[in-house]
Amino acid sequence: MEEQIKLIWDFRGPNAKPTAEHHQLHLMDYLKMTNQSEMQTGVEEQNDAHVVAYMIVEKAQMKKYRDALKPHRGQLITSTS
């Protein structure tokens, strides 16, 4: 299995969760537009005031999505199997 990268958008403050959820909708719309709707997106609550929206991409495709979507950061996903 190829290495994967989690592209991450950070949202902070009292409206972090609804903002991250809304951003996830935009990510899903982008994936549908580009015929990549099988890719995984999600929202993770770090704490009450910090929520992230994310999208998981193959490492080889990371630059394409990074340049198009401008995530705040990325994280290598390591397999445990």
C-alpha positions, 0 to 999 in steps of 0.5 A: 500500500502506498503511503498516504498523507492527511491534508489538514485544515485547522479551525479554532474558536467557538464556531470551529466545529460548524466551520470545519463541517462546512469546509468538509462539504467544500472538500466533498464538492471538489472531489465530486467535481474532479471525479475523486469522490471515493477519497476519504474526508472527515472532521476531528474534534481536537478539543472544544476550541480546535477542530480540523477538517481533513482529506486523505490522499496518496503521497504521490498525488499530494502536491496536486491537492496541496496546490489546489486546496491549500491545506494548513498542514499535512501529516504522514499516515503510517500503517499499523498492519 
